[in-house]
Amino acid sequence: MFVIDATNARLGRLASFVAKRLLDGEEIVIINAEKAIITGDPQVITERYLERRKRGSPHHGPFFPKRPDLIVYRAIRGMIPRKKSKGREALKRLKIYLGKPTEIKGEIMRFEEHQKPIECKFITIYELSKRLGWVDKRVKQG
């Protein structure tokens, strides 16, 4: 099992790295999915994701997620041939968590170390999810 910490990881680079590993047969766990980032102007990124959410019909899709872990899953799913058996099997080997669950033990790879430093505007997946209308039930309301 390969554990990846998504803190400050660029979403596209993380997704392509994970997709290759999944297709090679590895089991992968991603923690802190809400801390991954998307580079670019936050306003433009939010508008683009809102367009994706509004596309189609609420009954027939396409369905685009609000939750941070599902946004990361959807990015990875887009890089895998999910309609073929090898793609379906690969996606079964993927687990994505918000935060760090207590049952995760062993060495954790920080994906941030495998990319250049961030020198531009960006938005975290957590902030994007909040703008899309997701309510974090882990945080006490009141």
N, CA, C and O atoms as a MOPAC input file, in Angstrom:
PM7 MOZYME 1SCF
protein

 N      0.84800 1    -1.17600 1     0.00000 1
 C      0.00000 1     0.00000 1     0.00000 1
 C      0.89100 1     1.23600 1     0.00000 1
 O      1.88700 1     1.30800 1     0.72100 1
 N      0.51300 1     2.19700 1    -0.81800 1
 C      1.27800 1     3.41800 1    -1.01900 1
 C      0.43300 1     4.56800 1    -0.48100 1
 O     -0.67000 1     4.79200 1    -0.97800 1
 N      0.91600 1     5.30500 1     0.52000 1
 C      0.15900 1     6.40100 1     1.12400 1
 C      0.74000 1     7.72300 1     0.65400 1
 O      1.94200 1     7.95700 1     0.77600 1
 N     -0.11300 1     8.59000 1     0.11600 1
 C      0.31500 1     9.88800 1    -0.40200 1
 C     -0.39800 1    10.99000 1     0.35900 1
 O     -1.61900 1    10.96300 1     0.51000 1
 N      0.37700 1    11.96900 1     0.84300 1
 C     -0.18700 1    13.15700 1     1.47800 1
 C     -0.35400 1    14.21600 1     0.39100 1
 O      0.62400 1    14.63700 1    -0.22700 1
 N     -1.59300 1    14.64400 1     0.16000 1
 C     -1.89100 1    15.56900 1    -0.94000 1
 C     -1.73800 1    17.03200 1    -0.55300 1
 O     -2.13500 1    17.90600 1    -1.32400 1
 N     -1.18000 1    17.32700 1     0.60600 1
 C     -1.02600 1    18.71300 1     1.04000 1
 C     -0.17100 1    19.48900 1     0.04000 1
 O      0.95900 1    19.09600 1    -0.24900 1
 N     -0.70600 1    20.58400 1    -0.48700 1
 C     -0.05700 1    21.46000 1    -1.47000 1
 C      0.35400 1    20.75800 1    -2.76600 1
 O      1.22500 1    21.25100 1    -3.48300 1
 N     -0.25600 1    19.62700 1    -3.07100 1
 C      0.02000 1    18.93800 1    -4.32900 1
 C     -0.88700 1    19.52000 1    -5.40800 1
 O     -2.07300 1    19.74700 1    -5.16800 1
 N     -0.33300 1    19.76000 1    -6.59200 1
 C     -1.15900 1    20.22600 1    -7.70700 1
 C     -2.04500 1    19.06600 1    -8.15400 1
 O     -1.56800 1    17.94900 1    -8.35400 1
 N     -3.32000 1    19.34100 1    -8.30600 1
 C     -4.29900 1    18.29400 1    -8.55900 1
 C     -3.99500 1    17.48100 1    -9.81500 1
 O     -4.03000 1    16.25100 1    -9.77200 1
 N     -3.70100 1    18.13700 1   -10.91500 1
 C     -3.45400 1    17.42300 1   -12.17100 1
 C     -2.22600 1    16.53600 1   -12.11000 1
 O     -2.25100 1    15.40600 1   -12.59900 1
 N     -1.15900 1    17.03000 1   -11.52000 1
 C      0.07100 1    16.23700 1   -11.40800 1
 C     -0.12800 1    15.06000 1   -10.46400 1
 O      0.35700 1    13.95800 1   -10.72000 1
 N     -0.84300 1    15.30000 1    -9.37300 1
 C     -1.14600 1    14.22000 1    -8.44000 1
 C     -1.98900 1    13.14800 1    -9.12500 1
 O     -1.72800 1    11.95400 1    -8.98000 1
 N     -3.00200 1    13.58600 1    -9.87100 1
 C     -3.91500 1    12.64600 1   -10.53000 1
 C     -3.18900 1    11.79400 1   -11.56500 1
 O     -3.43300 1    10.59000 1   -11.63900 1
 N     -2.31200 1    12.38200 1   -12.35800 1
 C     -1.61000 1    11.59400 1   -13.37800 1
 C     -0.62000 1    10.61500 1   -12.73500 1
 O     -0.46100 1     9.49000 1   -13.20900 1
 N      0.04300 1    11.04300 1   -11.66100 1
 C      0.97100 1    10.17400 1   -10.94100 1
 C      0.23400 1     8.96800 1   -10.35900 1
 O      0.68500 1     7.83000 1   -10.48700 1
 N     -0.90600 1     9.23500 1    -9.71700 1
 C     -1.69400 1     8.17200 1    -9.08700 1
 C     -2.29300 1     7.24300 1   -10.14700 1
 O     -2.30900 1     6.02600 1    -9.96400 1
 N     -2.78400 1     7.80700 1   -11.24800 1
 C     -3.39400 1     6.99100 1   -12.30000 1
 C     -2.39000 1     5.98500 1   -12.86800 1
 O     -2.73400 1     4.82300 1   -13.08200 1
 N     -1.15900 1     6.42300 1   -13.11200 1
 C     -0.12800 1     5.50100 1   -13.62400 1
 C      0.13200 1     4.37600 1   -12.63500 1
 O      0.22300 1     3.21000 1   -13.01900 1
 N      0.25000 1     4.73100 1   -11.35800 1
 C      0.52500 1     3.71600 1   -10.32900 1
 C     -0.62700 1     2.73100 1   -10.19800 1
 O     -0.40200 1     1.53300 1   -10.03100 1
 N     -1.86200 1     3.22600 1   -10.27300 1
 C     -3.02700 1     2.34100 1   -10.17400 1
 C     -3.07100 1     1.35800 1   -11.33800 1
 O     -3.36900 1     0.17800 1   -11.15300 1
 N     -2.77500 1     1.85000 1   -12.53300 1
 C     -2.79100 1     0.96500 1   -13.70700 1
 C     -1.65800 1    -0.05300 1   -13.65800 1
 O     -1.73700 1    -1.10500 1   -14.29200 1
 N     -0.59500 1     0.26000 1   -12.90100 1
 C      0.50000 1    -0.70300 1   -12.72400 1
 C      0.18100 1    -1.74000 1   -11.65500 1
 O      0.96500 1    -2.66600 1   -11.44700 1
 N     -0.95500 1    -1.60400 1   -10.97300 1
 C     -1.37700 1    -2.60700 1   -10.00600 1
 C     -1.13200 1    -2.25500 1    -8.55400 1
 O     -1.31200 1    -3.10800 1    -7.68500 1
 N     -0.73100 1    -1.04000 1    -8.26000 1
 C     -0.47300 1    -0.65500 1    -6.86800 1
 C     -1.76600 1    -0.23400 1    -6.17800 1
 O     -2.70200 1     0.24800 1    -6.81600 1
 N     -1.79600 1    -0.42600 1    -4.86800 1
 C     -2.90400 1     0.04300 1    -4.04900 1
 C     -2.49800 1     1.38700 1    -3.46800 1
 O     -1.42500 1     1.50000 1    -2.87600 1
 N     -3.33500 1     2.41200 1    -3.62600 1
 C     -2.94600 1     3.76100 1    -3.22200 1
 C     -3.98800 1     4.36000 1    -2.29300 1
 O     -5.19100 1     4.22000 1    -2.50900 1
 N     -3.49600 1     5.03900 1    -1.24200 1
 C     -4.33200 1     5.77400 1    -0.31000 1
 C     -3.87800 1     7.22900 1    -0.34500 1
 O     -2.69000 1     7.51700 1    -0.20200 1
 N     -4.82200 1     8.14000 1    -0.53400 1
 C     -4.51200 1     9.56900 1    -0.53000 1
 C     -5.13000 1    10.17000 1     0.72700 1
 O     -6.32400 1    10.00900 1     0.97700 1
 N     -4.30700 1    10.86800 1     1.52000 1
 C     -4.81100 1    11.53500 1     2.71000 1
 C     -4.72500 1    13.04600 1     2.50800 1
 O     -3.98900 1    13.52200 1     1.64300 1
 N     -5.47500 1    13.79100 1     3.30400 1
 C     -5.52700 1    15.25800 1     3.20100 1
 C     -5.91000 1    15.72200 1     1.80000 1
 O     -5.31700 1    16.66500 1     1.27400 1
 N     -6.88700 1    15.07400 1     1.20000 1
 C     -7.30000 1    15.41000 1    -0.16800 1
 C     -7.79100 1    16.84400 1    -0.28000 1
 O     -7.65700 1    17.46300 1    -1.33600 1
 N     -8.35700 1    17.37800 1     0.79100 1
 C     -8.89600 1    18.74200 1     0.73800 1
 C     -7.80100 1    19.79400 1     0.68100 1
 O     -8.09100 1    20.95900 1     0.40800 1
 N     -6.54800 1    19.41900 1     0.93100 1
 C     -5.44200 1    20.37400 1     0.92500 1
 C     -4.69700 1    20.41000 1    -0.40900 1
 O     -3.72400 1    21.15000 1    -0.55100 1
 N     -5.13900 1    19.62500 1    -1.37900 1
 C     -4.54800 1    19.69700 1    -2.72400 1
 C     -4.93900 1    21.04000 1    -3.33000 1
 O     -5.89700 1    21.66800 1    -2.88200 1
 N     -4.20300 1    21.48000 1    -4.34400 1
 C     -4.46100 1    22.80900 1    -4.91100 1
 C     -4.67700 1    22.73100 1    -6.42100 1
 O     -4.28600 1    21.77000 1    -7.08400 1
 N     -5.31000 1    23.77200 1    -6.93200 1
 C     -5.43500 1    23.97500 1    -8.37000 1
 C     -4.84600 1    25.35200 1    -8.63000 1
 O     -5.28900 1    26.33400 1    -8.03300 1
 N     -3.85100 1    25.44200 1    -9.51500 1
 C     -3.20400 1    26.72300 1    -9.78100 1
 C     -4.02100 1    27.52100 1   -10.78900 1
 O     -4.69800 1    26.96500 1   -11.65400 1
 N     -3.93600 1    28.82800 1   -10.65200 1
 C     -4.66600 1    29.74000 1   -11.51900 1
 C     -5.46300 1    30.72000 1   -10.67700 1
 O     -5.42300 1    30.67900 1    -9.44700 1
 N     -6.17700 1    31.59000 1   -11.34700 1
 C     -6.98900 1    32.58600 1   -10.65600 1
 C     -8.16300 1    31.88800 1    -9.96700 1
 O     -8.95900 1    31.23200 1   -10.63900 1
 N     -8.29000 1    32.01000 1    -8.65500 1
 C     -9.35300 1    31.32000 1    -7.93000 1
 C    -10.76000 1    31.63200 1    -8.44600 1
 O    -11.62200 1    30.75300 1    -8.45400 1
 N    -10.99700 1    32.86500 1    -8.87300 1
 C    -12.32300 1    33.24100 1    -9.37500 1
 C    -12.65100 1    32.48200 1   -10.66000 1
 O    -13.76400 1    31.98100 1   -10.82500 1
 N    -11.68300 1    32.40100 1   -11.56300 1
 C    -11.88600 1    31.70500 1   -12.84100 1
 C    -12.09100 1    30.20600 1   -12.61000 1
 O    -12.95000 1    29.58800 1   -13.24000 1
 N    -11.30900 1    29.63200 1   -11.71600 1
 C    -11.42700 1    28.20300 1   -11.41500 1
 C    -12.80600 1    27.90300 1   -10.82700 1
 O    -13.44500 1    26.92200 1   -11.20700 1
 N    -13.25900 1    28.74200 1    -9.90800 1
 C    -14.57900 1    28.55900 1    -9.30200 1
 C    -15.67500 1    28.62700 1   -10.35800 1
 O    -16.59000 1    27.80300 1   -10.35700 1
 N    -15.58900 1    29.59800 1   -11.25300 1
 C    -16.59300 1    29.72100 1   -12.31000 1
 C    -16.60500 1    28.49100 1   -13.21200 1
 O    -17.67200 1    28.01700 1   -13.60500 1
 N    -15.43100 1    27.97700 1   -13.53700 1
 C    -15.33600 1    26.80300 1   -14.40200 1
 C    -15.97500 1    25.57800 1   -13.73100 1
 O    -16.68800 1    24.81400 1   -14.38100 1
 N    -15.71700 1    25.39800 1   -12.43600 1
 C    -16.29300 1    24.25800 1   -11.72900 1
 C    -17.80000 1    24.42800 1   -11.52900 1
 O    -18.54000 1    23.44500 1   -11.55500 1
 N    -18.26100 1    25.67000 1   -11.32900 1
 C    -19.70500 1    25.90500 1   -11.22600 1
 C    -20.41100 1    25.57900 1   -12.54100 1
 O    -21.52400 1    25.05300 1   -12.53700 1
 N    -19.76200 1    25.89400 1   -13.66900 1
 C    -20.32600 1    25.53200 1   -14.97800 1
 C    -20.45800 1    24.01900 1   -15.10200 1
 O    -21.46400 1    23.52300 1   -15.60900 1
 N    -19.45400 1    23.28600 1   -14.64400 1
 C    -19.50800 1    21.82400 1   -14.70000 1
 C    -20.65600 1    21.29200 1   -13.85000 1
 O    -21.32500 1    20.33400 1   -14.23800 1
 N    -20.88800 1    21.91000 1   -12.69100 1
 C    -21.96800 1    21.45600 1   -11.80600 1
 C    -23.33800 1    21.71800 1   -12.43400 1
 O    -24.27300 1    20.94400 1   -12.22900 1
 N    -23.45800 1    22.80200 1   -13.19600 1
 C    -24.75600 1    23.17800 1   -13.76200 1
 C    -25.06200 1    22.46500 1   -15.07800 1
 O    -26.20700 1    22.47100 1   -15.53000 1
 N    -24.06900 1    21.86100 1   -15.68700 1
 C    -24.23700 1    21.21000 1   -16.98300 1
 C    -25.16000 1    19.99600 1   -16.85800 1
 O    -25.16800 1    19.32200 1   -15.82800 1
 N    -25.91900 1    19.72700 1   -17.88400 1
 C    -26.76100 1    18.53700 1   -17.89400 1
 C    -28.01800 1    18.71600 1   -17.07400 1
 O    -28.43200 1    19.83900 1   -16.78400 1
 N    -28.62600 1    17.59600 1   -16.69900 1
 C    -29.84800 1    17.64700 1   -15.89400 1
 C    -29.60600 1    16.94900 1   -14.55900 1
 O    -28.74200 1    16.07900 1   -14.46400 1
 N    -30.35500 1    17.32000 1   -13.54000 1
 C    -30.15100 1    16.69700 1   -12.23200 1
 C    -30.54900 1    15.22300 1   -12.19400 1
 O    -30.18200 1    14.50400 1   -11.26500 1
 N    -31.29400 1    14.77400 1   -13.19500 1
 C    -31.73600 1    13.38000 1   -13.21000 1
 C    -30.84100 1    12.47300 1   -14.05300 1
 O    -30.69100 1    11.28900 1   -13.75400 1
 N    -30.24800 1    13.03300 1   -15.10600 1
 C    -29.50400 1    12.19800 1   -16.04600 1
 C    -28.01600 1    12.49200 1   -16.09700 1
 O    -27.27300 1    11.77900 1   -16.77100 1
 N    -27.57000 1    13.51500 1   -15.40600 1
 C    -26.14100 1    13.80800 1   -15.37100 1
 C    -25.70500 1    14.66400 1   -16.53800 1
 O    -26.54700 1    15.10000 1   -17.32300 1
 N    -24.41500 1    14.91900 1   -16.67700 1
 C    -23.32100 1    14.39700 1   -15.85900 1
 C    -23.34200 1    14.99500 1   -14.45200 1
 O    -23.70100 1    16.15700 1   -14.26000 1
 N    -22.95000 1    14.18100 1   -13.48100 1
 C    -22.96000 1    14.59500 1   -12.08800 1
 C    -21.54200 1    14.97500 1   -11.68900 1
 O    -20.61700 1    14.17200 1   -11.81600 1
 N    -21.37700 1    16.19000 1   -11.21100 1
 C    -20.05500 1    16.64000 1   -10.79500 1
 C    -20.08700 1    16.91400 1    -9.30300 1
 O    -21.00400 1    17.58000 1    -8.82300 1
 N    -19.10100 1    16.41300 1    -8.54900 1
 C    -19.15100 1    16.46200 1    -7.08600 1
 C    -18.81800 1    17.82300 1    -6.49300 1
 O    -18.19200 1    18.66800 1    -7.13300 1
 N    -19.26200 1    18.01300 1    -5.22900 1
 C    -18.89800 1    19.17900 1    -4.42800 1
 C    -17.84600 1    18.80500 1    -3.39100 1
 O    -17.00100 1    19.62800 1    -3.04000 1
 N    -17.89000 1    17.57400 1    -2.90000 1
 C    -16.99500 1    17.14500 1    -1.82000 1
 C    -15.54500 1    17.08500 1    -2.29300 1
 O    -15.28800 1    16.63400 1    -3.40900 1
 N    -14.59200 1    17.52800 1    -1.47100 1
 C    -13.18100 1    17.56500 1    -1.87100 1
 C    -12.61800 1    16.20100 1    -2.27700 1
 O    -11.90800 1    16.10100 1    -3.27700 1
 N    -12.92900 1    15.14800 1    -1.50800 1
 C    -12.38900 1    13.83300 1    -1.84900 1
 C    -12.94400 1    13.33100 1    -3.17300 1
 O    -12.24600 1    12.64200 1    -3.91600 1
 N    -14.19500 1    13.67000 1    -3.47400 1
 C    -14.78500 1    13.23400 1    -4.74000 1
 C    -14.27900 1    14.05400 1    -5.92600 1
 O    -14.23200 1    13.54700 1    -7.04700 1
 N    -13.90100 1    15.31400 1    -5.69400 1
 C    -13.29800 1    16.11600 1    -6.76800 1
 C    -11.95300 1    15.51200 1    -7.15300 1
 O    -11.62800 1    15.41700 1    -8.33700 1
 N    -11.17200 1    15.10400 1    -6.15600 1
 C     -9.88000 1    14.46400 1    -6.42000 1
 C    -10.09800 1    13.12300 1    -7.12000 1
 O     -9.38300 1    12.79400 1    -8.06700 1
 N    -11.08900 1    12.34500 1    -6.65800 1
 C    -11.40400 1    11.05800 1    -7.28100 1
 C    -11.78800 1    11.25200 1    -8.74600 1
 O    -11.36000 1    10.49100 1    -9.61300 1
 N    -12.59900 1    12.27400 1    -9.01400 1
 C    -13.05800 1    12.52500 1   -10.38600 1
 C    -11.89000 1    12.89300 1   -11.30300 1
 O    -11.87200 1    12.50900 1   -12.47200 1
 N    -10.91200 1    13.64100 1   -10.76700 1
 C     -9.73400 1    14.00600 1   -11.56700 1
 C     -8.92400 1    12.75600 1   -11.92100 1
 O     -8.44100 1    12.61700 1   -13.04500 1
 N     -8.78100 1    11.85400 1   -10.95400 1
 C     -8.03000 1    10.61500 1   -11.20100 1
 C     -8.80600 1     9.71000 1   -12.15200 1
 O     -8.22900 1     9.11200 1   -13.06100 1
 N    -10.11400 1     9.61300 1   -11.93900 1
 C    -10.96500 1     8.77800 1   -12.78600 1
 C    -10.88900 1     9.20000 1   -14.24500 1
 O    -10.98400 1     8.36500 1   -15.14500 1
 N    -10.71500 1    10.51700 1   -14.48100 1
 C    -10.63200 1    11.01700 1   -15.84300 1
 C     -9.36400 1    10.59400 1   -16.56700 1
 O     -9.28400 1    10.70600 1   -17.79000 1
 N     -8.37500 1    10.11000 1   -15.83200 1
 C     -7.11300 1     9.70200 1   -16.43700 1
 C     -6.97400 1     8.18600 1   -16.52900 1
 O     -5.89700 1     7.67400 1   -16.83400 1
 N     -8.05600 1     7.47700 1   -16.26700 1
 C     -8.04500 1     6.00800 1   -16.29300 1
 C     -9.14100 1     5.54000 1   -17.25400 1
 O    -10.22100 1     6.12800 1   -17.28400 1
 N     -8.88100 1     4.49900 1   -18.03200 1
 C     -9.92700 1     3.97000 1   -18.92100 1
 C    -10.97300 1     3.20800 1   -18.10700 1
 O    -10.95500 1     1.97800 1   -18.07700 1
 N    -11.88500 1     3.92800 1   -17.44500 1
 C    -12.78200 1     3.34200 1   -16.46100 1
 C    -13.85000 1     2.42100 1   -17.03800 1
 O    -14.50100 1     1.68400 1   -16.29600 1
 N    -14.03300 1     2.45800 1   -18.34500 1
 C    -15.04500 1     1.59100 1   -18.94800 1
 C    -14.47800 1     0.23800 1   -19.35500 1
 O    -15.21000 1    -0.64000 1   -19.81300 1
 N    -13.17200 1     0.07500 1   -19.18700 1
 C    -12.53500 1    -1.21000 1   -19.45200 1
 C    -12.28100 1    -1.90300 1   -18.12300 1
 O    -12.23600 1    -1.25600 1   -17.07700 1
 N    -12.11900 1    -3.20700 1   -18.16500 1
 C    -11.96800 1    -3.95700 1   -16.91300 1
 C    -10.71800 1    -3.55000 1   -16.14000 1
 O    -10.74800 1    -3.49800 1   -14.91000 1
 N     -9.61200 1    -3.26000 1   -16.84100 1
 C     -8.39700 1    -2.86600 1   -16.12000 1
 C     -8.57800 1    -1.52700 1   -15.41500 1
 O     -8.00000 1    -1.30800 1   -14.35000 1
 N     -9.37000 1    -0.63200 1   -15.99000 1
 C     -9.65300 1     0.65000 1   -15.36300 1
 C    -10.54700 1     0.50600 1   -14.14400 1
 O    -10.32000 1     1.15400 1   -13.12200 1
 N    -11.57000 1    -0.34700 1   -14.24800 1
 C    -12.46300 1    -0.58300 1   -13.10700 1
 C    -11.70400 1    -1.19800 1   -11.94400 1
 O    -11.89900 1    -0.82000 1   -10.78800 1
 N    -10.82900 1    -2.15600 1   -12.26400 1
 C    -10.02000 1    -2.79200 1   -11.22000 1
 C     -9.06100 1    -1.78800 1   -10.58600 1
 O     -8.83700 1    -1.82000 1    -9.37600 1
 N     -8.50100 1    -0.90500 1   -11.39300 1
 C     -7.56600 1     0.10300 1   -10.87600 1
 C     -8.26800 1     1.03800 1    -9.90100 1
 O     -7.71300 1     1.35400 1    -8.84900 1
 N     -9.46500 1     1.48500 1   -10.22600 1
 C    -10.18000 1     2.41100 1    -9.35100 1
 C    -10.58900 1     1.76600 1    -8.03200 1
 O    -10.76500 1     2.46100 1    -7.03200 1
 N    -10.74100 1     0.44500 1    -8.02000 1
 C    -11.05700 1    -0.25400 1    -6.76600 1
 C     -9.87500 1    -0.25000 1    -5.80500 1
 O    -10.04800 1    -0.44800 1    -4.60200 1
 N     -8.67300 1    -0.02300 1    -6.33500 1
 C     -7.47300 1    -0.00400 1    -5.49300 1
 C     -7.16800 1     1.38200 1    -4.92800 1
 O     -6.12800 1     1.57900 1    -4.30000 1
 N     -8.06300 1     2.33500 1    -5.14400 1
 C     -7.84700 1     3.72400 1    -4.70900 1
 C     -8.75200 1     4.06700 1    -3.54000 1
 O     -9.95100 1     3.78900 1    -3.56800 1
 N     -8.16400 1     4.67800 1    -2.50200 1
 C     -8.93000 1     5.18700 1    -1.36700 1
 C     -8.49000 1     6.63300 1    -1.12400 1
 O     -7.29700 1     6.93700 1    -1.13000 1
 N     -9.46600 1     7.51900 1    -0.91100 1
 C     -9.17600 1     8.93600 1    -0.70500 1
 C     -9.85400 1     9.37800 1     0.58900 1
 O    -11.03300 1     9.10100 1     0.81100 1
 N     -9.09200 1    10.07200 1     1.44300 1
 C     -9.61400 1    10.52200 1     2.73300 1
 C     -9.45100 1    12.01600 1     2.90400 1
 O     -8.49600 1    12.61500 1     2.40800 1
 N    -10.40300 1    12.61500 1     3.61800 1
 C    -10.27100 1    13.99000 1     4.08200 1
 C     -9.52800 1    13.91100 1     5.40700 1
 O     -9.91700 1    13.14000 1     6.28500 1
 N     -8.48800 1    14.67900 1     5.56600 1
 C     -7.70100 1    14.59900 1     6.79400 1
 C     -6.87100 1    13.33000 1     6.82400 1
 O     -6.68400 1    12.67100 1     5.80100 1
 N     -6.37000 1    12.99000 1     8.01700 1
 C     -5.56300 1    11.77900 1     8.16500 1
 C     -6.27700 1    10.82300 1     9.11100 1
 O     -6.34600 1    11.09100 1    10.31100 1
 N     -6.81000 1     9.71300 1     8.60200 1
 C     -7.48000 1     8.75500 1     9.46800 1
 C     -6.48400 1     8.07100 1    10.40800 1
 O     -5.29800 1     7.96300 1    10.09500 1
 N     -6.97000 1     7.61700 1    11.54700 1
 C     -6.08900 1     7.01400 1    12.54800 1
 C     -5.57100 1     5.64700 1    12.11700 1
 O     -4.49900 1     5.23400 1    12.55700 1
 N     -6.30700 1     4.93700 1    11.26600 1
 C     -5.86900 1     3.58800 1    10.87700 1
 C     -4.74000 1     3.58100 1     9.85100 1
 O     -4.19100 1     2.52000 1     9.55500 1
 N     -4.38600 1     4.73200 1     9.30600 1
 C     -3.29300 1     4.80700 1     8.33000 1
 C     -1.96200 1     4.80600 1     9.07400 1
 O     -1.67300 1     5.70300 1     9.86600 1
 N     -1.17300 1     3.79900 1     8.80700 1
 C      0.14200 1     3.70100 1     9.42500 1
 C      1.18100 1     3.43700 1     8.34200 1
 O      0.83800 1     3.06800 1     7.21900 1
 N      2.43000 1     3.62600 1     8.68000 1
 C      3.49700 1     3.38900 1     7.72000 1
 C      4.03300 1     4.68700 1     7.16900 1
 O      3.69800 1     5.77300 1     7.64400 1
 N      4.86700 1     4.55800 1     6.16400 1
 C      5.52100 1     5.72500 1     5.58700 1
 C      4.55500 1     6.48900 1     4.67800 1
 O      3.84500 1     5.89700 1     3.86600 1
 N      4.54600 1     7.80500 1     4.83200 1
 C      3.66500 1     8.66200 1     4.04300 1
 C      4.52800 1     9.49900 1     3.10600 1
 O      5.45100 1    10.18800 1     3.54200 1
 N      4.21800 1     9.43100 1     1.81500 1
 C      4.96200 1    10.20800 1     0.83000 1
 C      4.31900 1    11.58000 1     0.68400 1
 O      3.12300 1    11.67900 1     0.41100 1
 N      5.09700 1    12.63200 1     0.86400 1
 C      4.60000 1    13.99800 1     0.64500 1
 C      4.78800 1    14.33000 1    -0.83300 1
 O      5.91300 1    14.48700 1    -1.30500 1
 N      3.68100 1    14.43400 1    -1.55100 1
 C      3.74800 1    14.65300 1    -2.99100 1
 C      4.30300 1    16.02700 1    -3.32400 1
 O      4.84200 1    16.23100 1    -4.41200 1
 N      4.17800 1    16.96700 1    -2.40300 1
 C      4.65400 1    18.33300 1    -2.61000 1
 C      6.14100 1    18.35600 1    -2.95300 1
 O      6.59300 1    19.24200 1    -3.68000 1
 N      6.89900 1    17.40500 1    -2.44400 1
 C      8.34700 1    17.36200 1    -2.67100 1
 C      8.70100 1    16.97400 1    -4.10200 1
 O      9.84200 1    17.16300 1    -4.52300 1
 N      7.73800 1    16.43300 1    -4.86100 1
 C      7.99800 1    15.97500 1    -6.22000 1
 C      7.62000 1    17.00900 1    -7.27400 1
 O      7.50400 1    16.67300 1    -8.45300 1
 N      7.42800 1    18.25600 1    -6.87000 1
 C      7.05100 1    19.29500 1    -7.83100 1
 C      7.77800 1    20.58600 1    -7.50000 1
 O      8.34500 1    20.73900 1    -6.41900 1
 N      7.75100 1    21.50400 1    -8.44200 1
 C      8.39200 1    22.80300 1    -8.23000 1
 C      7.60800 1    23.60800 1    -7.19600 1
 O      6.42100 1    23.35500 1    -6.98800 1
 N      8.25600 1    24.57000 1    -6.54800 1
 C      7.53800 1    25.42500 1    -5.59700 1
 C      6.42600 1    26.21700 1    -6.28500 1
 O      6.52000 1    26.51900 1    -7.47500 1
 N      5.38500 1    26.54800 1    -5.54200 1
 C      4.23800 1    27.26000 1    -6.09300 1
 C      4.53800 1    28.75100 1    -6.07200 1
 O      4.80200 1    29.32300 1    -5.01500 1
 N      4.49600 1    29.37800 1    -7.24400 1
 C      4.81400 1    30.80800 1    -7.35000 1
 C      3.68800 1    31.58800 1    -8.01800 1
 O      3.91700 1    32.68100 1    -8.53500 1
 N      2.48300 1    31.04300 1    -8.01100 1
 C      1.37600 1    31.72500 1    -8.67400 1
 C      0.13200 1    31.62500 1    -7.79900 1
 O      0.16400 1    31.03500 1    -6.71900 1
 N     -0.96700 1    32.21200 1    -8.27900 1
 C     -2.22300 1    32.13900 1    -7.54500 1
 C     -2.72500 1    30.70600 1    -7.56500 1
 O     -2.49300 1    29.97000 1    -8.52400 1
 N     -3.41100 1    30.31600 1    -6.50200 1
 C     -3.99500 1    28.97500 1    -6.46400 1
 C     -5.17600 1    28.96600 1    -5.50600 1
 O     -5.37200 1    29.90100 1    -4.72900 1
 N     -5.95500 1    27.90100 1    -5.57400 1
 C     -7.07000 1    27.69300 1    -4.65800 1
 C     -6.99800 1    26.25000 1    -4.17300 1
 O     -6.69900 1    25.34200 1    -4.94900 1
 N     -7.27200 1    26.04000 1    -2.88900 1
 C     -7.27300 1    24.67600 1    -2.36900 1
 C     -8.59100 1    24.00300 1    -2.74300 1
 O     -9.58700 1    24.67600 1    -3.01000 1
 N     -8.58800 1    22.70300 1    -2.76000 1
 C     -9.80500 1    21.95200 1    -3.06100 1
 C    -10.85900 1    22.22800 1    -1.98200 1
 O    -12.05200 1    22.29000 1    -2.27900 1
 N    -10.41900 1    22.39300 1    -0.73900 1
 C    -11.34100 1    22.69300 1     0.36100 1
 C    -12.08500 1    24.00500 1     0.09700 1
 O    -13.30900 1    24.06800 1     0.21800 1
 N    -11.33800 1    25.04600 1    -0.26500 1
 C    -11.95300 1    26.35100 1    -0.53200 1
 C    -12.87400 1    26.27700 1    -1.75300 1
 O    -13.95000 1    26.87500 1    -1.75600 1
 N    -12.45700 1    25.55200 1    -2.77800 1
 C    -13.29300 1    25.37300 1    -3.96300 1
 C    -14.60200 1    24.68000 1    -3.59500 1
 O    -15.66900 1    25.08000 1    -4.05900 1
 N    -14.52300 1    23.65800 1    -2.77600 1
 C    -15.72000 1    22.92700 1    -2.35800 1
 C    -16.67300 1    23.81900 1    -1.59100 1
 O    -17.88700 1    23.74500 1    -1.77800 1
 N    -16.12600 1    24.66600 1    -0.72400 1
 C    -16.97100 1    25.60600 1     0.02200 1
 C    -17.68400 1    26.54600 1    -0.94500 1
 O    -18.86400 1    26.84700 1    -0.76200 1
 N    -16.97200 1    27.01200 1    -1.97700 1
 C    -17.58400 1    27.91700 1    -2.96000 1
 C    -18.63400 1    27.21000 1    -3.80400 1
 O    -19.56400 1    27.85000 1    -4.29500 1
 N    -18.49900 1    25.89300 1    -3.97900 1
 C    -19.47900 1    25.12700 1    -4.74700 1
 C    -20.72500 1    24.80100 1    -3.91800 1
 O    -21.73000 1    24.33100 1    -4.45100 1
 N    -20.64600 1    25.05700 1    -2.59900 1
 C    -21.81500 1    24.83700 1    -1.75500 1
 C    -21.69700 1    23.66000 1    -0.81000 1
 O    -22.68900 1    23.29000 1    -0.18100 1
 N    -20.53600 1    23.06100 1    -0.68500 1
 C    -20.34500 1    21.93400 1     0.22000 1
 C    -20.26200 1    22.43800 1     1.65300 1
 O    -19.61500 1    23.45100 1     1.91600 1
 N    -20.90400 1    21.74500 1     2.57300 1
 C    -20.86200 1    22.09200 1     3.98200 1
 C    -20.05500 1    21.02600 1     4.70600 1
 O    -20.39900 1    19.84400 1     4.65700 1
 N    -18.99200 1    21.43300 1     5.37400 1
 C    -18.11000 1    20.50700 1     6.08000 1
 C    -18.80200 1    20.07300 1     7.37300 1
 O    -18.92100 1    20.86500 1     8.30800 1
 N    -19.25400 1    18.83500 1     7.42900 1
 C    -19.97100 1    18.33900 1     8.59700 1
 C    -19.01900 1    17.94100 1     9.72300 1
 O    -19.46100 1    17.67600 1    10.84100 1
 N    -17.70700 1    17.89500 1     9.43500 1
 C    -16.73200 1    17.56400 1    10.47100 1
 C    -16.55000 1    18.73900 1    11.42700 1
 O    -16.18900 1    18.54900 1    12.58900 1
 N    -16.80100 1    19.95500 1    10.93400 1
 C    -16.65300 1    21.16000 1    11.75400 1
 C    -18.00800 1    21.44500 1    12.40100 1
 O    -19.03600 1    21.44800 1    11.72400 1
 N    -18.00300 1    21.68200 1    13.70100 1
 C    -19.26200 1    21.93500 1    14.40800 1
 C    -19.84100 1    23.27400 1    13.98600 1
 O    -19.15800 1    24.29800 1    14.01100 1
 N    -21.10300 1    23.25400 1    13.60000 1
 C    -21.81000 1    24.46900 1    13.20100 1
 C    -22.36900 1    25.13800 1    14.45300 1
 O    -22.81600 1    24.45100 1    15.37200 1
 N    -22.35000 1    26.47000 1    14.50000 1
 C    -22.96200 1    27.09900 1    15.66200 1
 C    -22.40200 1    28.37700 1    16.03500 1
 O    -22.85100 1    28.98800 1    17.00400 1

